[in-house]
Amino acid sequence: MSAVSCKLAIKAIPNAPRNAVAGWLGEALKVKVHAPALEGRANEELCEFIADTLGLPKRAVTVAFGDKSRQKLLEIEGLTLAEVRARLDATSAPKR
């Protein structure tokens, strides 16, 4: 396992019609999650969605802070913050 990891600030929006990266709010990434904020389901789905979006295994993304808050800090194993931003920007770029 690589020792590279970073923390990513998230503004989570539960109960969205579908999972989607909604863009950057300053340093925080706004993410819409389909799951309700109930019994950790939104956190679980958020971590899975971000891992999938970044091309990482599910276990590589965990909630480090903000379990019960919309403002969260995700721990991402295997990528630097610059790599995370580059991958997220590439996937959320507007399609023409």
C-alpha positions in Angstrom: 0.0 0.0 0.0 1.4 3.4 -0.9 2.1 5.9 1.9 0.6 8.7 -0.2 -2.7 10.1 1.1 -4.5 13.4 1.4 -7.6 15.0 3.0 -10.4 16.5 0.8 -13.0 18.9 2.2 -16.5 17.9 1.1 -19.9 19.7 1.2 -22.3 16.8 1.0 -25.9 17.1 -0.3 -27.9 14.0 0.6 -31.2 12.9 -1.0 -30.1 14.0 -4.5 -31.8 12.5 -7.6 -28.4 10.9 -8.4 -24.8 10.9 -7.3 -22.9 13.8 -8.9 -19.9 16.1 -8.4 -21.5 19.5 -8.3 -18.2 21.5 -8.5 -15.8 23.4 -6.2 -16.9 25.8 -3.4 -13.5 27.3 -2.6 -11.4 24.4 -1.2 -14.4 22.1 -0.7 -15.9 19.8 -3.3 -19.7 19.9 -3.5 -21.0 16.4 -4.0 -24.6 15.3 -4.4 -25.4 11.9 -3.0 -28.5 9.8 -3.8 -28.7 8.1 -0.3 -30.5 9.7 2.6 -28.5 11.0 5.6 -29.6 8.1 7.7 -27.6 5.6 9.6 -24.4 6.5 7.7 -25.8 5.5 4.3 -25.0 8.8 2.7 -21.4 8.7 4.1 -21.0 5.1 2.7 -22.3 6.1 -0.7 -20.3 9.3 -0.7 -17.0 7.3 -0.1 -17.9 4.7 -2.7 -18.8 7.4 -5.3 -15.6 9.4 -4.7 -13.5 6.2 -4.8 -15.2 5.1 -8.0 -14.8 8.6 -9.6 -11.1 8.7 -8.7 -10.5 5.1 -9.9 -9.6 3.9 -6.4 -10.7 0.8 -4.4 -13.7 1.5 -2.0 -11.5 1.1 1.1 -9.2 4.0 -0.1 -11.8 6.6 0.8 -13.0 7.2 4.4 -14.7 9.9 6.4 -12.0 11.4 8.6 -14.2 14.1 10.2 -17.8 15.2 10.0 -19.8 11.9 10.2 -23.0 13.7 11.1 -22.3 17.0 9.2 -22.7 18.1 5.6 -19.2 19.5 5.9 -16.9 16.5 5.8 -13.2 15.7 5.5 -12.4 12.6 3.5 -9.1 10.7 3.9 -8.0 9.5 0.4 -5.3 6.9 0.3 -3.1 6.5 -2.8 -3.3 10.0 -4.3 -2.0 13.5 -3.5 -4.4 16.4 -3.3 -3.1 17.7 -6.6 -3.8 14.3 -8.3 -7.3 14.2 -6.7 -8.1 17.7 -8.0 -6.8 16.9 -11.4 -8.9 13.7 -11.7 -12.0 15.4 -10.3 -11.6 18.3 -12.7 -11.2 16.0 -15.6 -14.5 14.1 -14.7 -16.5 17.1 -13.8 -15.5 19.2 -16.9 -18.6 20.4 -18.8 -19.4 18.1 -21.7 -19.8 20.0 -25.0 
